[in-house]
Amino acid sequence: MKIVKALASATILAACTFGSASAAELVVGFSQIGSESGWRAAETTLTKQQAEERGIDLKFADAQQKQENQIKAIRSFIAQGVNAILLAPVVATGWDEVLEEAKDAEIPVILLDRTVDASDDLYLTAVTSDLVHEGSVAGKWLVDTVAGKPCNVVELQGTTGSSPAIDRKKGFEQALSGNDNLKIVRSQTGDFTRTKGKEVMESFLKAEDGGKNICALYAHNDDMAVGAIQAIKEAGLKPGKDILVVSIDAVPDIFQAMAAGEANATVELTPNMAGPAFDALAAFLKDGKEPPKWIQTESKLYTRADDPMKVYEEKKGLGY
C-alpha cells in the first residue's frame, strides 16, 4: 500500500512529467457524481483548479447522482478522443462494459475518491482514502468516548451501493465489535445530502421516544450530520450533548457545529484527489510507468480539542 502525498509535489511533477508534450494538448474528461455535499463541491473546484494550473483542458460532466448519466458522459469522452478520464463513480457496480470501451480506445481511466467492483485492469489507478479505516476511526472515537456506558447508535448511511457507504459502515461496525454496550438500533441511507439527513433523523427521533433512546449519531458524511443536527435541535434536544455526533469528511460547516458544541468529531477526507491523479497520469503518459492500483490519501480525526474555528478558517479556502 503506497501513500502518495500530492500537495508537496504537485508543482514539481506538473512541471517535469508533462515533458516534451505540451500540457495544453492534454484533454481530460471528468465525470463527477454531482454536488450532493459541500465536500463534493470542493472536490470539483479543486479538480478544475489543478487542471488549470497544469494547462489541461478539462471536460466536466455533472451526473446529478445518476449512473446512467455517468456512463453517457464516459462514452461521450471516448467519442471525443480525450487523453484520459477521471471518474468519481456514484455506485460501485455496473461499470464493466463502459470501462472496457475506454480500454479498447486506449484511454486510461482514473477513479477519484471511490472504487468500483470491476477488474483492476479496466482502470489505471484509484485515488481514494481508506474508507474502511475512516469508519473504524469514527467507531473507535465513539467506543473510547462512551467508555463502557450503554449507548444506542443511529446511523445515517451514504448512497446505497456506493463504496463509501459500504466501507464506512464496515469499518464502524468493526470498531464496535466486541463492545456490547454499543448497539446500532437504526440505520438508513441519507443519500449523502443535508436535506435527506434531516428527514431520516426526524424519523429516527420519532421511532426512539423523541430521541431519548438515542445516545449517538454516526453519519457517513458531514452534510447528513449537519441536517441531523437541525432535526435534533427541533426535537428539543442538544446535539453534541444529549446525542453525540460523529461523522466523516471534515467540511467547514461541521467545524462551526463543533465550535457551537453541536458536533463532537469528524474524520477528514481531503477533497484534493485530482492532484495525485494528475501526477500519476503525467508519469504514465510520459514514460508509460503504471502507478499502484491504489493511491491512498491520508485522513485525520478532529475533535473539539482541535480549535474548530481555526480549522474552519483554514478549510474555507479549499473550494467549499
C-alpha positions in Angstrom: 0.0 0.0 0.0 1.6 3.2 -1.1 0.6 6.6 0.2 1.1 9.4 -2.3 1.1 13.0 -0.9 0.1 15.2 -3.7 0.3 18.7 -2.3 4.0 18.7 -1.6 5.0 17.5 -5.1 2.2 18.7 -7.4 4.0 21.8 -8.7 7.3 20.0 -9.4 5.7 17.0 -11.0 3.4 19.1 -13.1 6.4 21.0 -14.5 8.6 17.9 -15.1 6.3 15.0 -16.0 4.5 16.5 -18.9 7.9 16.9 -20.5 8.1 17.4 -24.3 4.4 17.1 -24.9 2.6 20.3 -24.3 0.3 20.1 -21.3 -2.2 22.3 -23.3 -2.6 19.4 -25.7 -4.0 17.1 -22.9 -7.7 16.8 -22.8 -9.2 15.0 -19.8 -12.8 14.2 -19.2 -14.2 14.3 -15.7 -17.4 12.5 -14.8 -18.5 13.9 -11.4 -21.3 12.4 -9.4 -23.0 15.7 -8.8 -23.0 18.2 -6.0 -24.7 16.4 -3.2 -22.5 17.8 -0.5 -20.1 20.5 0.4 -17.2 18.1 0.1 -18.2 17.1 -3.4 -18.4 20.7 -4.5 -14.9 21.3 -3.1 -13.6 18.3 -5.0 -15.0 19.7 -8.2 -13.5 23.1 -7.6 -10.1 21.7 -6.7 -10.1 19.4 -9.7 -10.8 22.3 -12.0 -8.0 24.3 -10.3 -5.5 21.5 -10.6 -6.3 21.1 -14.3 -6.0 24.8 -14.9 -2.6 25.0 -13.2 -1.3 22.2 -15.4 -2.8 23.6 -18.6 -5.1 20.7 -19.0 -8.3 21.1 -21.0 -10.9 19.6 -18.5 -14.2 18.4 -19.9 -16.6 18.4 -17.0 -19.8 16.4 -16.8 -22.2 16.6 -13.8 -24.1 13.3 -13.5 -26.7 14.6 -11.0 -26.3 11.4 -8.9 -27.3 9.1 -11.8 -25.1 6.3 -13.0 -26.7 6.3 -16.4 -25.6 9.9 -16.9 -22.0 9.0 -16.0 -22.0 6.1 -18.5 -23.3 8.5 -21.2 -20.6 11.0 -20.2 -17.8 8.4 -20.4 -19.0 7.3 -23.9 -19.1 10.9 -25.0 -15.5 11.4 -23.7 -14.4 8.3 -25.7 -16.1 9.6 -28.8 -14.3 12.9 -28.4 -10.9 11.1 -28.1 -9.8 12.6 -24.8 -6.4 11.6 -23.4 -7.8 10.3 -20.1 -10.9 10.1 -18.0 -11.4 10.9 -14.3 -14.4 9.1 -12.8 -16.0 9.6 -9.4 -18.4 6.6 -9.5 -21.8 7.1 -8.0 -22.1 3.4 -7.2 -19.6 0.5 -7.2 -21.2 -1.9 -9.7 -22.2 -1.7 -13.3 -19.1 -0.3 -14.9 -17.5 -3.2 -16.7 -18.9 -2.6 -20.2 -18.2 1.1 -20.4 -14.7 0.7 -18.8 -14.0 -2.0 -21.4 -14.9 0.5 -24.1 -12.5 3.0 -22.7 -9.8 0.4 -22.5 -10.4 -0.6 -26.1 -10.0 3.0 -27.1 -6.7 3.1 -25.1 -8.0 5.9 -22.9 -6.8 5.5 -19.2 -9.4 5.9 -16.5 -8.6 7.1 -13.0 -11.1 6.6 -10.2 -11.5 9.5 -7.8 -12.5 9.1 -4.1 -14.5 5.9 -4.7 -13.8 2.4 -6.1 -15.7 0.1 -8.4 -16.4 -3.6 -8.4 -14.6 -4.4 -11.6 -11.3 -5.9 -12.8 -8.5 -3.6 -11.9 -7.1 -3.9 -15.4 -10.0 -1.7 -16.5 -8.7 1.4 -14.8 -5.2 2.9 -14.3 -5.4 3.7 -10.6 -7.9 4.7 -7.9 -7.1 7.8 -5.8 -9.1 7.3 -2.6 -8.7 7.3 1.2 -9.0 4.1 3.2 -12.8 4.2 3.5 -12.9 1.2 6.0 -10.3 3.0 8.1 -12.4 6.2 8.2 -15.4 4.3 9.6 -13.1 2.5 12.0 -11.6 5.8 13.3 -15.2 7.2 13.9 -16.2 4.0 15.7 -13.1 3.9 17.9 -13.7 7.5 18.9 -17.2 6.6 20.0 -16.0 3.4 21.8 -13.4 5.5 23.7 -15.8 8.4 24.4 -18.7 6.4 26.0 -16.1 4.3 28.0 -18.2 1.3 28.5 -21.5 3.0 29.1 -24.7 1.7 27.3 -25.1 3.6 24.0 -27.8 3.2 21.3 -26.4 4.4 18.0 -28.3 5.6 14.9 -26.5 5.6 11.6 -27.0 7.7 8.5 -25.6 5.8 5.6 -24.4 7.2 2.3 -25.8 6.4 -1.1 -26.9 2.8 -1.3 -24.4 0.7 -3.2 -21.6 3.3 -3.1 -18.2 2.3 -1.9 -18.1 4.9 0.9 -21.5 3.7 2.3 -20.4 0.1 2.2 -16.9 0.6 3.6 -17.6 3.3 6.2 -20.3 1.1 7.6 -18.0 -1.9 7.6 -15.2 0.0 9.4 -17.6 1.4 12.0 -19.0 -1.9 12.8 -15.6 -3.5 13.1 -14.6 -0.8 15.7 -17.8 -1.5 17.7 -17.3 -5.3 17.5 -16.8 -6.8 21.0 -18.2 -3.7 22.7 -21.6 -5.0 23.8 -22.5 -1.7 25.4 -22.8 -0.1 21.9 -25.6 -1.1 19.6 -26.7 0.3 16.2 -30.5 0.5 16.6 -31.4 2.3 13.4 -29.6 2.5 10.1 -30.8 4.1 6.9 -29.5 5.9 3.9 -29.5 9.7 3.9 -28.0 9.7 0.4 -25.1 11.9 1.5 -27.4 15.0 1.4 -28.2 17.5 4.2 -31.9 17.5 3.4 -32.2 13.7 3.5 -30.1 13.5 6.6 -32.5 15.8 8.4 -35.5 13.9 7.1 -34.2 10.5 8.2 -33.0 11.8 11.5 -36.5 13.0 12.2 -37.8 9.5 11.6 -35.2 8.1 13.9 -36.1 10.5 16.7 -39.8 9.7 16.4 -39.1 5.9 16.5 -36.8 6.2 19.6 -39.1 8.0 22.0 -38.3 11.5 20.7 -34.6 10.7 20.8 -34.5 9.8 24.5 -33.3 6.3 23.5 -30.5 7.6 21.3 -27.0 8.1 22.7 -25.1 8.8 19.5 -25.4 9.5 15.7 -22.9 8.2 13.2 -23.2 9.9 9.8 -21.3 8.7 6.7 -20.7 12.4 5.8 -20.8 15.8 7.5 -23.6 17.1 5.4 -26.0 14.5 6.6 -24.8 15.2 10.1 -25.5 18.9 9.8 -29.0 18.1 8.6 -29.5 15.7 11.5 -28.2 18.3 14.0 -31.0 20.6 12.9 -33.6 17.8 13.4 -32.2 17.1 16.9 -32.5 20.8 17.9 -36.0 21.0 16.5 -36.9 17.9 18.7 -35.9 19.9 21.8 -32.6 18.0 22.4 -29.0 19.3 22.5 -26.9 17.8 19.7 -23.3 17.1 20.8 -24.5 16.6 24.4 -27.8 14.7 24.5 -26.9 12.9 21.3 -23.2 12.6 20.4 -22.4 13.4 16.8 -19.5 11.8 14.8 -19.2 12.0 11.0 -16.8 11.9 8.1 -15.4 14.5 5.6 -14.3 17.5 7.7 -16.1 20.2 5.8 -16.1 23.7 7.2 -19.7 23.6 8.4 -19.1 20.7 10.7 -16.3 22.7 12.4 -18.8 25.5 13.0 -21.1 23.0 14.6 -18.3 21.7 16.7 -17.4 25.2 17.9 -21.1 25.7 18.9 -21.0 22.4 20.9 -23.4 20.7 18.5 -21.0 18.1 17.0 -18.2 16.1 18.6 -15.9 14.6 16.0 -15.2 14.3 12.3 -12.8 12.2 10.2 -11.1 14.2 7.4 -11.3 13.2 3.8 -9.2 15.5 1.5 -11.1 16.9 -1.5 -7.8 17.1 -3.4 -8.0 13.8 -5.2 -7.1 15.4 -8.5 -3.5 16.4 -7.5 -2.2 12.8 -7.2 -4.4 11.7 -10.1 -2.9 14.2 -12.5 0.6 13.4 -11.2 0.1 9.7 -11.8 -1.3 10.4 -15.3 1.6 12.6 -16.2 4.1 9.9 -15.3 2.1 7.3 -17.2 1.8 9.4 -20.4 5.4 10.4 -20.4 7.2 7.1 -19.5 4.4 4.5 -19.6 5.0 4.0 -15.9 1.9 2.4 -14.3 1.1 3.8 -10.8 0.0 1.5 -8.0 -3.6 0.4 -8.3 -4.5 2.3 -5.1 -3.1 5.8 -4.4 -4.1 6.3 -0.8 -4.8 9.7 0.6 -4.4 10.4 4.3 -7.1 11.1 6.9 -7.2 12.6 10.3 -9.6 12.7 13.3 -10.7 16.1 14.5 -12.5 16.8 17.8 -13.5 19.9 19.7 -10.0 19.9 21.2 -8.6 20.9 17.8 -9.7 24.6 17.8 -12.6 24.0 15.4 -12.9 27.7 14.3 -9.2 27.8 13.4 -9.7 24.7 11.3 -12.8 26.2 9.8 -10.9 29.2 8.6 -8.2 27.0 7.1 -10.6 24.8 5.2 -12.8 27.7 3.9 -10.3 28.4 1.1 -10.3 24.9 -0.3 -13.3 25.4 -2.6 -16.1 24.6 -0.2 
